[in-house]
């Protein structure tokens, strides 16, 4: 289920311009005398009316304090406070006003929060993570993660893949030394996960395994967990250590944990025109 919060506005064009050009919201839908804005997974609607709703607070939250500071520099003239830490709510925030006097808040959570990313944010922000903090992943989060992963597609819906959670420190250390610096991140994570395929259930073990692995990697990021694709782990010594049958296929063994810090933004990518090739 999804929803939209609507406000009445007397400054239809000005409000749309403020939130789209000023704050960076996306114009998600416009019909009749109403428009709906999209900011992450937040939908806000405004309708042209004779009076304006100005009660309440519209809050935008960011991944870093620096992003909050950037917004403060942009809206300093209408800010009602400077950015500051709020110990009661464990946030870093400030308030400003929109053109009709509505309170808008810009904040950063300085504690771990529940999953919230929408589809495009998930796809655009996922990064390889190779350094992790010491926080353990609770079983509830892992169970929810694997509940998503069981929906990964497979050839003829054969459901040939399975996951092996590795938490034993001695095994993690062994895996981290398997291929030198390439596997070293496994030793820095609280757990690792091997994504495996039973070839007796599919004629496409490599494809099934790689699809399941990337489904896992995206699902992990949705829960705030970092991963790193580590290739060439379909090895007899790894299978022996993990008690995986030799005939089974290992797509990857990825470290899993909470990143030490938020990964940087993606490097520049080639334009879409480069990827779309007619001939």
C-alpha positions as CSV (number, residue, x, y, z in Angstrom):
1,X,0.0,0.0,0.0
2,X,1.2,3.5,-0.8
3,X,-0.2,7.0,0.0
4,X,0.0,10.7,-0.7
5,X,-0.3,13.6,1.8
6,X,-2.1,16.6,0.2
7,X,-2.0,20.3,1.0
8,X,-4.1,23.1,-0.3
9,X,-2.1,25.9,-1.8
10,X,-2.8,29.5,-3.0
11,X,0.6,29.7,-4.8
12,X,0.4,26.7,-7.1
13,X,3.2,27.6,-9.6
14,X,5.5,29.1,-6.9
15,X,5.1,26.1,-4.6
16,X,5.8,23.7,-7.4
17,X,8.9,25.6,-8.5
18,X,10.1,25.8,-4.9
19,X,10.0,22.1,-4.2
20,X,11.1,20.9,-7.7
21,X,13.9,23.4,-8.4
22,X,14.7,24.4,-4.8
23,X,14.6,21.2,-2.9
24,X,15.1,18.7,-5.7
25,X,11.8,16.9,-5.6
26,X,10.6,15.1,-8.8
27,X,7.3,16.1,-10.4
28,X,5.6,12.7,-10.1
29,X,2.2,13.5,-11.4
30,X,0.2,16.6,-12.5
31,X,-3.5,16.4,-13.3
32,X,-6.3,19.0,-13.2
33,X,-5.5,21.5,-10.5
34,X,-3.2,19.2,-8.5
35,X,0.4,18.0,-8.6
36,X,2.2,15.3,-6.7
37,X,5.9,15.5,-5.8
38,X,8.2,12.6,-5.2
39,X,11.2,12.7,-2.8
40,X,12.6,9.3,-2.3
41,X,9.7,7.2,-1.2
42,X,7.8,10.3,0.0
43,X,4.8,11.6,-2.0
44,X,3.5,15.1,-1.3
45,X,0.5,16.6,-3.2
46,X,-0.6,20.2,-3.6
47,X,-4.0,21.3,-5.0
48,X,-4.9,24.8,-6.2
49,X,-7.4,26.2,-3.7
50,X,-8.7,29.5,-2.3
51,X,-6.9,28.9,1.1
52,X,-3.6,27.2,2.1
53,X,-2.9,24.4,4.5
54,X,0.1,25.5,6.5
55,X,-0.1,23.2,9.6
56,X,2.3,20.4,10.3
57,X,5.9,19.8,9.1
58,X,7.3,18.4,5.9
59,X,10.5,16.6,6.7
60,X,13.2,15.6,4.3
61,X,16.0,13.4,5.6
62,X,19.5,12.7,4.2
63,X,22.3,10.2,4.5
64,X,24.9,12.6,5.9
65,X,25.2,15.7,8.0
66,X,27.0,17.4,5.1
67,X,23.9,17.2,3.0
68,X,21.8,18.8,5.7
69,X,24.5,21.6,5.9
70,X,24.2,22.1,2.1
71,X,20.5,22.6,2.4
72,X,21.0,25.1,5.3
73,X,23.3,27.2,3.1
74,X,20.7,27.1,0.4
75,X,17.7,28.1,2.6
76,X,19.5,30.1,5.3
77,X,17.4,33.2,4.6
78,X,14.2,31.4,5.6
79,X,15.7,29.0,8.2
80,X,14.3,29.4,11.7
81,X,17.3,27.7,13.3
82,X,20.8,26.6,12.5
83,X,21.6,22.9,12.0
84,X,22.2,21.2,15.4
85,X,22.3,17.9,17.1
86,X,19.1,16.9,18.9
87,X,19.9,14.5,21.7
88,X,16.3,13.7,22.4
89,X,15.5,12.4,18.9
90,X,19.1,11.5,17.9
91,X,19.0,13.6,14.8
92,X,20.8,16.5,13.3
93,X,18.4,19.0,11.8
94,X,17.1,22.5,11.1
95,X,13.8,24.1,10.2
96,X,12.9,26.6,7.4
97,X,9.8,27.9,5.7
98,X,8.4,27.4,2.2
99,X,6.8,30.3,0.2
100,X,3.5,29.9,2.0
101,X,5.0,29.6,5.5
102,X,4.9,25.9,5.9
103,X,7.5,24.4,8.2
104,X,10.0,22.2,6.4
105,X,12.6,20.2,8.2
106,X,15.9,18.9,6.9
107,X,17.5,16.2,9.0
108,X,20.0,13.4,9.4
109,X,19.4,10.4,11.7
110,X,22.5,9.7,13.8
111,X,21.3,6.1,14.6
112,X,20.4,3.1,12.5
113,X,16.9,3.3,11.0
114,X,14.6,0.8,9.4
115,X,14.7,0.2,5.7
116,X,13.1,2.9,3.6
117,X,14.7,3.0,0.1
118,X,12.5,2.9,-3.0
119,X,13.5,1.0,-6.2
120,X,15.5,3.7,-8.0
121,X,17.3,4.8,-4.9
122,X,18.2,1.2,-4.2
123,X,19.6,0.6,-7.6
124,X,21.4,4.0,-7.8
125,X,23.1,4.0,-4.4
126,X,24.3,0.4,-4.0
127,X,28.1,0.2,-3.7
128,X,30.6,-2.5,-3.0
129,X,31.6,-2.3,0.7
130,X,34.9,-3.7,1.9
131,X,35.1,-2.3,5.5
132,X,32.5,-3.1,8.1
133,X,31.9,-2.1,11.7
134,X,31.7,-4.6,14.6
135,X,27.9,-4.5,14.9
136,X,26.3,-8.0,14.6
137,X,23.4,-8.5,12.3
138,X,20.4,-9.6,14.3
139,X,18.5,-12.7,13.4
140,X,15.3,-10.9,12.6
141,X,17.0,-8.8,10.0
142,X,18.6,-11.8,8.4
143,X,15.3,-13.7,8.3
144,X,13.6,-10.7,6.6
145,X,16.6,-10.5,4.2
146,X,16.3,-14.1,3.1
147,X,12.6,-13.8,2.9
148,X,13.2,-11.4,0.0
149,X,15.9,-13.5,-1.5
150,X,13.8,-16.6,-1.9
151,X,11.9,-14.7,-4.7
152,X,14.9,-14.5,-7.0
153,X,14.1,-16.0,-10.4
154,X,15.6,-19.2,-11.7
155,X,15.5,-21.3,-14.9
156,X,12.0,-22.8,-15.1
157,X,11.4,-21.7,-11.5
158,X,13.5,-24.7,-10.4
159,X,14.6,-22.8,-7.2
160,X,18.0,-24.4,-7.4
161,X,20.0,-21.9,-5.2
162,X,20.6,-21.8,-1.5
163,X,22.6,-19.8,1.0
164,X,25.2,-20.7,3.5
165,X,25.7,-18.2,6.4
166,X,29.3,-18.2,7.7
167,X,29.9,-16.8,11.2
168,X,32.7,-18.9,12.5
169,X,35.8,-16.6,12.8
170,X,38.3,-19.3,11.8
171,X,36.4,-20.1,8.6
172,X,36.0,-16.4,7.8
173,X,39.8,-16.0,8.3
174,X,40.4,-19.0,6.0
175,X,38.2,-17.5,3.3
176,X,39.7,-14.1,3.6
177,X,43.2,-15.6,2.8
178,X,42.0,-17.7,-0.1
179,X,42.7,-15.2,-2.9
180,X,44.9,-12.6,-1.1
181,X,43.6,-9.0,-1.2
182,X,40.5,-10.0,-3.3
183,X,39.1,-12.0,-0.5
184,X,40.4,-9.9,2.4
185,X,37.1,-8.1,3.0
186,X,35.6,-11.4,4.2
187,X,37.8,-11.2,7.3
188,X,36.5,-7.7,8.2
189,X,32.8,-8.6,8.2
190,X,30.8,-10.2,11.0
191,X,29.5,-12.8,8.6
192,X,29.8,-14.0,5.1
193,X,27.2,-15.7,2.8
194,X,27.9,-18.2,0.2
195,X,25.4,-18.3,-2.6
196,X,25.3,-21.8,-4.0
197,X,23.4,-23.8,-6.6
198,X,22.5,-27.5,-6.8
199,X,23.1,-28.5,-10.5
200,X,20.9,-31.5,-10.0
201,X,17.9,-29.1,-10.0
202,X,18.9,-26.9,-13.0
203,X,20.6,-26.9,-16.4
204,X,21.7,-23.3,-15.8
205,X,23.6,-23.3,-12.5
206,X,25.8,-20.3,-13.3
207,X,22.9,-18.1,-14.4
208,X,20.7,-19.2,-11.4
209,X,23.5,-18.6,-9.0
210,X,24.5,-15.1,-10.3
211,X,20.9,-14.0,-10.4
212,X,20.3,-15.2,-6.8
213,X,23.6,-13.6,-5.7
214,X,22.7,-10.2,-7.1
215,X,19.2,-10.5,-5.7
216,X,20.9,-11.0,-2.3
217,X,23.3,-8.1,-2.8
218,X,20.4,-5.7,-3.6
219,X,18.3,-7.0,-0.8
220,X,21.1,-6.6,1.7
221,X,21.6,-3.0,0.7
222,X,17.9,-2.4,1.2
223,X,18.4,-3.4,4.9
224,X,21.5,-1.1,5.1
225,X,24.0,-4.0,4.8
226,X,27.1,-3.8,2.7
227,X,28.4,-6.6,0.5
228,X,31.1,-7.1,-2.0
229,X,31.0,-9.5,-5.0
230,X,34.0,-11.8,-4.7
231,X,34.6,-14.0,-7.7
232,X,36.4,-17.3,-8.3
233,X,35.2,-18.9,-5.1
234,X,33.9,-22.0,-6.8
235,X,36.8,-24.0,-5.5
236,X,37.3,-27.4,-4.0
237,X,39.1,-26.1,-0.9
238,X,36.3,-23.6,-0.2
239,X,33.6,-26.2,-0.7
240,X,35.4,-28.6,1.7
241,X,35.7,-25.9,4.3
242,X,32.0,-25.0,4.0
243,X,30.9,-28.6,3.7
244,X,29.3,-27.9,0.3
245,X,29.2,-30.8,-2.2
246,X,31.9,-30.6,-4.9
247,X,29.5,-30.8,-7.7
248,X,27.5,-27.8,-6.5
249,X,28.3,-24.3,-7.9
250,X,29.3,-21.3,-5.7
251,X,28.5,-18.0,-7.4
252,X,30.1,-15.9,-4.8
253,X,31.0,-15.7,-1.1
254,X,30.3,-12.2,-0.1
255,X,31.1,-10.5,3.2
256,X,28.0,-9.0,4.9
257,X,27.9,-6.2,7.5
258,X,27.1,-2.6,8.3
259,X,29.5,-0.3,6.5
260,X,32.0,1.7,8.6
261,X,30.8,4.8,6.6
262,X,28.4,5.6,3.9
263,X,30.0,4.7,0.5
264,X,30.8,7.7,-1.7
265,X,28.6,8.5,-4.7
266,X,29.1,6.5,-7.9
267,X,31.8,7.5,-10.3
268,X,30.7,8.9,-13.7
269,X,29.0,6.4,-15.9
270,X,28.8,6.3,-19.7
271,X,25.7,7.8,-21.3
272,X,22.7,5.6,-22.1
273,X,23.4,6.1,-25.8
274,X,26.6,4.1,-25.3
275,X,24.8,1.1,-23.9
276,X,22.0,1.1,-26.4
277,X,23.4,-0.4,-29.6
278,X,21.1,-1.0,-32.5
279,X,23.6,-3.0,-34.5
